[in-house]
């Protein structure tokens, strides 16, 4: 595969799997009652951690999986379980229970994992990096990670405009719909993980 072909594959694959627009929508729903400064702090923290996590797995992913005997389907199932918890919290928000500092935890779960740096994205960067072949191609893997995260951050930065456009009632409806979508994604993660595990067991 040529350099240009690999570059296009790496960048498009990472952005597609990362699904930055879905992450922005969920971020908007989870942080709608926080101030702009807090929202931006959460977005910046989530994207910084996501880049570090994805870069780390790109460089050491295969080694970590081998050392700890971790499988891809384990990541898929774990990500699905975390997303179920997120969807339930979206459907049943308890604004009086959490302080704004505690709400900042969404920068790690779910914005970093399993949304931005989820099982699919981690697996993609590991596979692409292993197939890079040279330093230039490896650079395009990191470029894909950077561009996907940049798109997510820009969307989060302007999320307040989405809030003003929808209004409180509209956002409640969108949040409920997103929660259903998140649940569906979670179920798909779990089904995919179980299917992969079953296939590996039956092939032995």
N, C-alpha and C positions, 0 to 999 in steps of 0.2 A: 504494500500500500504506500502510495506517495505521500509526501509531507502535506500537501494541500488537502488531499483526501482525508488523511488522518486528522488534520486540524479541524475540518468541517465535521467529521464524525465525533470528535472529542467534545467540541463546544456544543453542538446541537444535542448530543445524547445527554450530557450533564444537565443542560438547561431544561430539556424535556422531562427528565426523570425528577429533577428538583421541583418542578411545578411552582415557580415563584408566585404566580398570581393566586394560586390556592392558599399559599402561606400568607399572603397579604390580606386576603379576605378573612381568614381565621384570626390573624393578628388584630384586624379592625374590630371584630366581634369581641375578642377577649379584653381589649384595652379601651373600649369605648367610653368608660366612665373615669378615665385617668386624664390628667393634664397633658398638654402637648409636650412639655419638657420631659415628663416621665415616660411618655410614649416613645419619644425619640431615643431616650436612654435605653429603654428595653430593646428597641429595634437595633441600635448600634451594638449593644452587648450580644444579642442573639447572632448577628451576622459575623461579629469578630470570632465568637466561639465556633460558629459553623465553619468558617474558613480554616481555623486551626485544626478542628476535628477532621475535616475532609482532606486537608493537606497531610496531616499525620497518617491517616489511613492509606492515602495514596502511596506514601513512602514506606510504610511498615505493615500494611494490611495483611499481606500474605504471611508474614512472619508471626504476627499476633494470632491469626487464626490457627496457625500450626502449633504454636507454643501452648495456647490455651484450649486447643481442640474445639474451637468455635466454628459453627457452620453458618452459611448464609441464611438457611431457613430458621435458625435460632434468632437471628436479627429480625427477620420478617415477623415472627410470632411475637417477639418482645415489642416491636414497634406497633403492632396491632393492638396489644393490650394497653399500651400507653395512650393510643389514640381513642380507645373506648372511654378511658377515664376523662380525657379532654372533652369528648362529645357530651358526656353526662354532666360535666361542669358547665358547658355551654347551655344545656337545656335547663339546668337548675342553678343559676347564679346566686351566690349568697354574698351580696356586696357588703353587708355589715360584718361578715365573719373575718374578712381578710383586710389587712392594712395595705397601703400602697406599696410598702417595702416588700410585703409577702407576695403581692400580686406580680412583682418583678420576676418571680420565679418562672413565669411563662416564657421568659427569654431563653430558658434552658429546655423546659418541657412545656409546651410542645414545639416552640418555634425553632429551636436547634434540633432536638431529637424528639419525635421522628419525622418532622416536616422537612426542614432544610437539609440536615445531615442525617437523613433516615437510612433505613436498610438498603433501599434501591439506589440511592445516590452513593453511599459508601461502596456498595458492590461495584457500581459503574466506574468510579474513579480507580478502584483497585485493579479492575480488569483492564481499563484503558492504560494505566501506568505500566502494567506488566507487559503490554503489547507495544509500548512506545518505541522501544528499540534504540533511541538516541536522545540526547539532551534536548534537542529542538522539539521533538515530538512530545517529550515529557513536559516541556514548557506549555504546550497547548492544553494539556490536562489541567494545569493550574490556571490557565487563562479561562477555560470553561467554568471552573469553580468560581473564579472571581466575577465573571460576567453574570452567572446565575444569582450570586449573592448580591451583586450591585442592583440587578433588576428588582429583587425582593426589597432591598433597602429603600430604593427610590419610591417604590409603591407604598411602603410603610410611612415614609416621610410625608407623603401627600394624602395619607389616609383620612385626615380630618376633613378634607373636601368631600370625600365619600360620605362621611358622617353627616355633614350639612346637607348633602343632596338627598339622602334617604330619610333623615329625621328619626326620632326615637321609635315611633311605631314601625316604620319601614325597616329599621335596623333589627328590631325584635323579630320580625318575620324572616329577614335574611339570616339572622343568627340561628333560628330554629331550622331553617332549610340547610344551612351549613352543617349544623350538628348531625343531621341525617346523612349528609354527604360524608362527613368525617367518620360516622359509624360504618358506612358502606366501605370506605377506604380501609378502616380497621379490620372489618370482616374479610376483605379481599387479601390484606396482608396475612392474616391468620390462615385463611384457606390456602394461599400460595405457599406459606411455610409448611403447613401440614402435608400438602400435596408433594412438595419437594422431599420432605422427610420420608413420606411413604414410598415414593419412587426409589429413593436411595436404599431403604430397608428391603424392599421387594426385589431389587436388582442384585442383592448379595446372594 
